[in-house]
Amino acid sequence: MLSRTDWQRTVIIIRSDHGLQKGPMSMDYSLQVEHRHPWTEILVPQNLVVSESALFNNQARILTGFDLYRTMRFLMSDRTDTRNSEGGIPDWSFDILAEEIPQNRTCEQAKVDPTLCRTVKQIRQYGVCNYLDSSQARFCKK
């Protein structure tokens, strides 16, 4: 794909969700890892990146589908007014190629259901339960 002539105007986005929520398999270690790390992979040609620092810093921020939607909409436009909320683009979302998501963005600000949103502090506090790994077994419910 990257060797094609149209690569310079193509963005590739691959996503997965949080995986199985609750249910009989929720204590399985691999499902807990997936729950903590929904996967988004974005390949962007250099000429479409407006701010390298925003793109780099946004990797560790609370990012939602609304942010990806804003980003895709502006990739398809002339990008002259990134704060315009016409056409169903929420004004609280961010264009991740041009704007830095605030470091202290909360789940509430990102409109993420609090039961599904785990902050970095929560991940450090609760960890992941894996009975087979002595460093993680302490997080398992007895």
C-alpha positions as CSV (number, residue, x, y, z in Angstrom):
1,M,0.0,0.0,0.0
2,L,2.8,2.4,0.9
3,S,4.4,2.0,-2.5
4,R,1.3,3.0,-4.4
5,T,1.3,6.4,-6.2
6,D,-1.8,7.5,-4.3
7,W,-0.3,6.9,-0.8
8,Q,0.4,10.6,-0.3
9,R,-3.3,11.3,-0.1
10,T,-4.4,8.1,1.8
11,V,-4.8,7.6,5.5
12,I,-5.2,4.1,6.8
13,I,-7.0,3.6,10.1
14,I,-7.4,0.2,11.8
15,R,-9.4,-0.1,15.0
16,S,-10.6,-2.7,17.5
17,D,-12.9,-2.2,20.5
18,H,-12.5,-3.0,24.2
19,G,-13.4,-6.6,23.7
20,L,-15.8,-8.7,25.8
21,Q,-17.3,-6.7,28.7
22,K,-18.2,-8.7,31.8
23,G,-19.5,-12.2,31.2
24,P,-17.9,-15.6,32.2
25,M,-14.6,-15.0,30.4
26,S,-13.9,-11.5,31.7
27,M,-11.3,-12.8,34.2
28,D,-9.3,-14.3,31.4
29,Y,-5.9,-12.4,31.3
30,S,-5.9,-11.8,27.5
31,L,-9.4,-10.2,27.6
32,Q,-8.3,-7.9,30.5
33,V,-5.4,-6.7,28.4
34,E,-7.7,-6.0,25.5
35,H,-10.1,-4.2,27.8
36,R,-7.2,-1.9,28.9
37,H,-5.9,-1.3,25.4
38,P,-8.4,-0.8,22.7
39,W,-6.3,-0.7,19.5
40,T,-6.1,2.1,17.0
41,E,-3.4,2.1,14.4
42,I,-3.2,5.1,12.0
43,L,-0.8,5.4,9.0
44,V,-0.6,9.0,7.9
45,P,1.6,10.3,5.1
46,Q,3.9,13.2,6.3
47,N,2.2,15.8,4.1
48,L,-1.2,15.3,5.8
49,V,0.2,15.8,9.4
50,V,-0.5,19.4,10.4
51,S,1.3,19.1,13.8
52,E,3.8,16.4,14.5
53,S,3.8,17.2,18.3
54,A,0.0,16.9,18.5
55,L,0.0,13.5,16.7
56,F,2.9,12.3,18.9
57,N,1.3,13.5,22.2
58,N,-2.2,12.3,21.4
59,Q,-0.9,8.7,21.5
60,A,-1.1,8.8,25.3
61,R,-4.4,10.8,25.6
62,I,-8.0,9.8,25.9
63,L,-9.0,9.6,22.2
64,T,-12.5,8.6,21.1
65,G,-14.3,7.8,17.8
66,F,-15.6,11.3,17.8
67,D,-12.0,12.6,17.6
68,L,-11.3,10.2,14.7
69,Y,-14.6,11.4,13.0
70,R,-13.5,15.1,13.3
71,T,-10.1,14.1,12.0
72,M,-11.5,12.2,9.0
73,R,-13.9,15.0,8.2
74,F,-11.2,17.6,8.1
75,L,-8.9,15.3,6.0
76,M,-11.7,15.4,3.4
77,S,-12.0,19.2,3.6
78,D,-9.8,22.2,3.1
79,R,-9.0,22.3,6.9
80,T,-9.5,26.0,7.1
81,D,-11.7,26.1,10.2
82,T,-10.9,23.2,12.5
83,R,-13.3,24.4,15.3
84,N,-16.4,24.6,13.0
85,S,-19.0,22.2,14.4
86,E,-21.2,21.9,11.4
87,G,-22.3,18.6,9.9
88,G,-22.5,16.7,13.2
89,I,-19.0,17.2,14.4
90,P,-19.1,17.7,18.2
91,D,-17.4,20.9,19.3
92,W,-15.7,19.0,22.1
93,S,-13.9,16.6,19.8
94,F,-10.3,17.1,18.4
95,D,-8.6,16.8,15.0
96,I,-5.7,14.6,16.2
97,L,-3.5,15.6,13.3
98,A,-3.8,19.3,14.1
99,E,-4.8,19.7,17.7
100,E,-3.3,18.4,20.9
101,I,-5.9,16.7,23.2
102,P,-5.5,18.1,26.7
103,Q,-3.4,15.9,28.9
104,N,-5.9,16.2,31.7
105,R,-8.9,15.3,29.5
106,T,-11.4,13.4,31.6
107,C,-13.7,10.5,30.5
108,E,-16.6,12.8,31.2
109,Q,-15.2,15.5,28.9
110,A,-14.5,12.9,26.2
111,K,-18.1,11.6,26.6
112,V,-16.9,8.1,27.5
113,D,-19.1,6.0,29.8
114,P,-17.3,6.0,33.1
115,T,-17.8,2.2,33.5
116,L,-15.7,1.7,30.3
117,C,-13.1,4.4,30.8
118,R,-10.0,3.6,32.8
119,T,-7.6,6.4,33.4
120,V,-3.8,5.8,33.7
121,K,-4.1,6.3,37.5
122,Q,-6.8,3.5,37.6
123,I,-4.7,1.2,35.5
124,R,-1.7,1.7,37.8
125,Q,-4.0,1.3,40.9
126,Y,-5.9,-1.8,39.8
127,G,-3.6,-3.5,37.3
128,V,-4.5,-6.7,35.5
129,C,-5.2,-10.0,37.1
130,N,-3.1,-12.9,35.9
131,Y,-2.8,-15.8,38.3
132,L,0.2,-17.1,36.5
133,D,2.3,-14.0,36.8
134,S,3.5,-13.3,40.3
135,S,3.8,-9.6,39.8
136,Q,0.2,-9.4,38.6
137,A,-1.5,-12.1,40.7
138,R,-1.9,-9.7,43.6
139,F,-4.6,-7.9,41.6
140,C,-6.8,-11.0,41.3
141,K,-9.9,-11.2,43.5
142,K,-9.6,-14.1,46.0
